[in-house]
Amino acid sequence: MSERISKTLTLPRLNKLSPSLESTALKIMEESGELAQAIGKFRGLNGENARVEESRVMQYVAEELMDVAQTAVTMMFVLEEQYGIDLDEIFRAHITKLKNKGYCD
């Protein structure tokens, strides 16, 4: 596999919901907990002595990660639409911060 420089992900605006900043923040925490639970199950950190095939667990981890990403994107829409935040400007500042810390070129 070749080295990837970046990952681009486009997720939809969920137009059947009316999320608030608070409800979306709580949803991010919920989904992050489910992601942690999936990882913990694979690592045997949940106290269970369950035998789950690694490929199935990694599939579950990926699915939970996608839920976290979707919820984060939903919060971006909330910030833009309800609070007028310019996420393009925030994105540029974020990339600059990462470069300044030496995390990427």
N, C-alpha and C positions, 0 to 999 in steps of 0.2 A: 504494500500500500504506500502511495506517495505521501509525503508530508503535506498536510493542509495548513495553509496560512490563516484561514479564517473559516468560520461556519456561518452561513446565512440561513436564517429560518424565518419564514413568513407564516404567521398565524392569524386567523380571522378575528375581526371584532365580533364578539358574541352579541348579536342584535336581539336576542330573545330575553336578555337580562337587563336589569337596571341596577348595576353595582354601585356601591358607595366606596369611598376610600377605606372606611373601616371594615366593611364586609369583605372587600377584596384583600385587605391585609390579613384578616382572619383566615381567609381561604388559602392564601399563600402559606400561612403557618400550618394549616391542616394538611395541605398537599406536601409540604416539606417533611412533616411528620410521617406521612405515608411513605415517602421516599426513604427516610431514615429507617423506617420499620422494614422495608424491603431489603435494604442493605444489611441491617442487623440480623434478619432471618438467615441470609446467606452466610454471614460470618458467625452464626451461632450465638449472637449476643442477646437474644430474646428469651433465653432460658429453655427454649424448646429443643428437643432432641429430634428434630425433623430432618429427614433426608430429602432434599429437593435438588433436582438436577441443576447444575450451574447455569446452563443455557436458559432454562426456564426462569430462574431467578434474575438473570441479567435482562431477559425480556421484560420481566415485571419492573425492574429498576428503570429501564428505559421508558416504559409506559408511565411510571410515576414522575419521572423527570419531565416528560412532555406535559403532564398536568401542571407541574410547577411552572414551566415555561408559559403555558397558555394563561395561567392566572397572572403571571408577571406582565404579560402583554395586555391583559385586561386592565391591570392597574395603570399601565401607560396610557391607555385610552381614557381612563378616568381622570388622570392628571392633565391630559391635554384638553379634554372636553369640558370638564367641570371646574378646573382651576387655571386653565390657560397657560400651562407650562409648555415651554418650547423644548421638546425632547430632542430635536436635532442639535440644538445648542448643548444640551446636557450630554448627548452622545459624543460630540466632538471633544468636550472637556474630559469626558471619561477616557477616551482613547489617548488623549494627551497625557493624562495622569498615568495610564498604564505604561506608555512609552517612557515617561520620566522616571518611573520606578524600575525600568529595565525589563519589564515583563514581556514586551514585544517590540518589534521594529517599527 
